[in-house]
Amino acid sequence: MLNKRGEGSKYLSVWWFLVLIFIGVAVFAGAWMYFGVGVNVKSLESFALKENLVDCLLNDDGFLNLNLSLYVFDNKEFNIFNECDLSESMFSLGSPFYFEVGIYGEDGKELKPALKGGDYSYASDCVVSLSEKITARHYPVCADSSYNFLYTKDGGVFVGKITILTASDQDGGVKDDSEE
């Protein structure tokens, strides 16, 4: 009689290696698909930055944030980064972000110079992309909005306008050296 206990292990080892190879290929393919695809989150980041600034600078009752109001009308100090809980290092030279906040009176005149942060070159890119509705891979995605606010001056209540322009040029995913 032959000892049949060990004969099946020859065939089992072949299948075992095929299963290991299949699992290895699946893991490699999954990692390649996940890390090989660039994710474009520019519009989401630009919109989120705009909404953060709106929530920070305007109160629910239609008036300006108290500290912003003191800055505009009483010449007090105002740091938009501290006030809106923004990281100043994220808006330094070469930053993938930009924002500009303009504050205008009822007559349409600028009440204070615009509050700006980030890469200032994006301002002209936004003018082009928003006016011409251009979308390009290496252009920032911009979001702009204007909101009315109330303010009191000389015993009267007036309606002013705040404009917010934001831009993001940050791509998600793993960057390839050939993309830059």
Secondary structure, DSSP 8 states (H G I E B T S, - for coil): ----TTTHHHHHHHHHHHHHHHHHHHHHHHHHHHHHS--B-HHHHHHHHHHHHHHHHB-TTSBB-HHHHHHHHH-----HHHHTT--GGGGSTT-SEEEEEEEE-TTS-EEEEEEEEE-THHHHHHHHHHHHT---TTS-EEEEEEEEEEEEETTEEEEEEEEEEEEE--B-S---GGG-
